[in-house]
């Protein structure tokens, strides 16, 4: 017996995560395995976060604050905005789903890049929307091409800045010019999961202010990357209070758990840990650039904690061979792989094993 399901999900593929370290160790009989596949913070999280979690353990039998009141107040104070202009979520993945459920009707057109975070297209198809794919140019969003594809059916434009998986960014001038030319009825979402790793001064760090001038702009940020809280699932979105209130209507009542709220508040306050993460990432990135240059590899300039690099051999083959040697990376299309920047020890081991595979 089978039960009919929605036609919109017929061609969707379930998310298939990479193998856990324990599984790789067992399968290949390895004592040591490093994971450079999911853009996690190799430094872990702030000690103050761990302390906050421990202090919250006695409250596990109690439902979390469904409004995330203290977290919203802490964020609002830090960002200089009203609490009604912030909506926390259980990671950015949940917010992408919530936005889709709130704003995408069947046959609405949703514009995105061809090589970007895959959840954008998945949620579009899930809701019966029509993905409009605009190819990247030199690994970067083609903003002119996106503007040219806007029609009266366009509902949402997804911008991942810096972009995952290529690591490239849109400058402030480019973004301001772009958002100024998008019709007010089209929702633009700037997904800034990696903003804390950006080194360039011309990045649009002022998108919160831009969202006040352009009410159709939402800004998504997360604690999963530089703050090292990927395992606890917490993020937040900034924007027009009316747009966020509509999203709030479909949000689950306790979507941000009690540990996540405590952890995020502690993470915001520990600015020193954030500086340490930034510094370690920059050191690792420069080292990998240097090694890739020696090997003659073409790679995209990254403003994130990962690098999109052409290794001159099928990425899936390289992924499997590296896995056998205790290094987990992410295979991409063709000869490209995406490697997360780890500790210097992990980065060095990755290069050593990559040379074994390729040379």
N, C-alpha and C positions, 0 to 999 in steps of 0.2 A: 504493500500500500504506500502511496505517496501523497503528500499534501501539496496542493498548488502553492507556489511562491510568486512573489511579484516579478513580473517580466523584466523589470529594470535591473534586477540583479543576476539575470541569466548568464551574462558573460563576465561577471566579476570574478576575480580570483582572490581567495583568502590570502591575507598577509602571511608570508612564510619567513619567520625570523631565521637568522643564521644559527648554526649549532652553538650551544653553550660550550664554554671552555671545558667543563667536565666531560661532555660527550666526545669532544675532539681528543682529549687525553685518552679516554677509554678506547676509542676506535683505532687510534694510531699508536697506542701504547707509549704515550709521551709523558714525561714527568713535568715538563714546563710548556705552557701554551700562553701566548699573548693575544689579546683581541684588539685589533685596530680597525674595526668594521663599523661601529655604530656612533662614532663622534662623541664618545663619552669623555668626561674629564679624568685624565690619568692620575690627578692628584686627589681624586675622591671629592669629598665635600668639606666644608668648614668644621673644625672641632666644635664650634659654637652651635652648629646645626645638630650634631650628635648629642650634645648636652641638652638641647631643647627637646629633642625626641625622647630622650630618657626621662626628662621631667614631665612628659605628657603621657607616659605609659599607664599611669594610674587612671587615666580618663578613657581608656579604650572601650569601656562598657557604655559610654555615653555617646549619643549621636553628635556629630560635629556641628558647628554653627553653620546652618544652611546658607547663610548670607556671607560667610567668610568676613565678618565685620572687622575684626582686628587687622587681618591681612589687607583688606581694602583701605582701611585708614592709614596703615603704614605705607602702602604704595602711594596713596593720594598725597600724603605729607612729603614723601620723597620726590614725587614727580611734580608737585605743585598744581594738582588738579582736584576736581570734586570727586567724592567717593562714587557718585552716580555715573561717572565716566570710566569706571573700571569694572570688569567682570572676570573673576578668576575661573579657572577650569581645571579639569583633571588632565593636564598636559595640553599641548597644542593640538594633538590629534582629536581630542574631544571637541575643542572649539571649532575646528574645521567641520566636523560632523554637525555641530549645532547650527553653524552659519548656513550650511547646506539645507538642513531641515527647515530652517526659518525662512530662507529667501529664495530657494530654487524651486520653481514650478516646472512642470513637464514642458520640454522644448525650449526653455530659457537657454540662452547662449552664455557660456562661461569661458572666458579667455584665460589661457595659461601658456607657459612655454612648453617646448617638447621635452627638454631635459630639466626637470625640476622635481620638487617633492611630490611623490606619486599620490598622496592622499587627496590632492586637489581634484584629479580626474576621477578617482574612485568615488568620491562623494557626489560629484556631478552626475555620474552615470547612475549611482544609487537612487538619486531623486528624479531621474528621467530627463535631466538637462542635457544639452548638447555641448560637448567640449569643442572649443575653437583653439586649435594649436598653432602657435606662432613660434617657429624655430628660433633658437638662440643665434646670435651673431658673435663670433669670436668668444664663445662660451658665456655670453652675457645677454640679458634680456634685450630684445629688439623693441624698444618703446614706440618708435615710429610705426613699426609694423603692427603693433597692438592697437594703436589709435586708428589705423586704417581698417582694422577688422571690426570696429564697433558698429553695431546696427541697432535698430529699434528693439531687437530681441535680446540685446546684451544686458545681463543682470549683474554679473560679478567679474572682476579682473583680479587674478591672483598674482602677486609679486612677492617672490622670495628674495629678500635683500639683507645680507649676502645670500647668494643662491646655493641651495643644496641640490645636486652634488658638486657643481662646478667650483664653488667658492668665490665666484666673482661678485662684484657689487655695482650698483647704480649710484652715481654721484648725487649730491644735493641738488645741483643745478638741473641735472637730467630729471630727477624725480619731481621737482617743483614745476618744471615746464610740462611734464607729463600730466600730473594731477590737475593742473590748471586747464588742460585741454580735454579732460574726461567729462562727459555730461554728468550733471549733479545726480541724475537718477540711476547712475551706474555705481555700484558699490566696489570700491578698491580696497584690497586688503594687503597690507605690507607685513609680511611674516618675517620678523626680525630675530629669529631664534639664535643667531650667531653674532649679534651686534656687539656684544662685550669683547669679542676677539678682533674687531676691526682696528687696523693701524692707520688707515688713511684719514687725513683731516677733512677731505671733501665728501665723506659719507654723510647722508642726511640724518644726523643725530637729533634733529629738531622735528621729527614726525609727530610728536605729541602736540606741539604748537600748530603744525600744519593741519591736524585733525580738527582743530577749533575753527580754522579758516575754511576747511573743506569738510563739511559734515558727512560726506559720503566716504570718508577715509577711516578704516579701522586699522589699528596697529597691534599686532600680536607679538608677545614676548614670552619667554619661558625660563624656568629654573633648571631645565634638564642639561644644559650644556656647560657654560662657564661656572655656574653655581654647583654643578655636580650632583643634581637631584633627579637624574633620569629615572631611577628606580622607584621614586615616590609619587611621580606624576602630578606636577603642578605648574600652571602657566597663568597668564592673564592677558586680557585684551582691553585696549584703550580706545575710546571713541565717543561719538554722539550718544547721549543718554537714551534717546528714543530708540535708536538702532539696538543698543545693548538691552534695553527693556524687552524688545520683541524677542531677542535671542533668549533672554531670561525666562520667557514663557515656556520654552521647550526644554530648558535645562532640568536635569534631575535635582531633587531637593537637597541631596547631600553629596554632590559630585566631587568636592574637594575634601578629602578625609582629614581627620583631626591631626594626624602626624604631619601631613603635607602642609597644613596651615601653619603649624608651629615651626616646621623646618624652614618654610619660605620666609617667615618673619625674621628668623635668626640669620638667614642667608643675606637678606637685604642689608642688615646692620653690619655685617662683617666685610667691610670694603677692602681690608687688607688681603683677605683670601682671594678676592676677585683680582686684585693687582698681581698676586702671586701666580694665579692661573694664566693671566694675560702674558706675563713675562716668560713662563715656562713654555707656553704655546708658541710664542715668537721665536724663542731659541730653537725649539724643535723644528719649526717650519723652515727657518733659515738653514738648518743642518740638512734637511731633506731636499730643499732646493739645490744646495751645493752638490749633494750626491747625485741627484737627477741630472744636473748639468754635466757632471763627469761622465755619466752614462749616455748622454746625448738624448735624453727623453724630453718630449714636449709636454708641458703641463700648464694648466690654467693658473694665473696668479690668484692666490687665495687670501681672502679676508676672514677666514673661518678657522676651525680646528681640524680641517681635513684638506687633502689635495687630490685633485682630479688629474690623473697622469696617464699618458699613453706609453705603455711599456713595450710596444712593438711585438706583442704576442697576444693571442686571444685571452681576454680578461678572465673568462671562466676557467681556462686551463691553468693560468697563473694562480688563481684563487685556490684550486684544488691542490696544486703542487706546494704552495705555501702552507696550506692547512696541514699537509702531511709532515711539514717541518715545524709545526707548532706556531704558525702565524696566521691569524684570521684577518682578512681584509674583505672589501666589498667589490665583487666583479661588476663592471659596467658594460655598456654596449661596445662591441668590437674589441679593440685592443686597449681599452681604457679600464683602469681600476680606480677606486676611491680608497685612499688610506687615511685613517684618522691619525692625528699627531699624538704620540704617546709620550712617555718619559724618555729621556735621552738614552737610557738603556734599551728601552723597547724600540725606539727609532733605529738605533744601531743594529739591533738584532734583525729587524725587518730588512734593512739594507743588505746585511750579510746573507740572509736566506733568499732574498730576491736575486742577488747575484748568482747564488747556487742554481736557481731555477733557470735563469736567462743566459748565463755566460758559459 
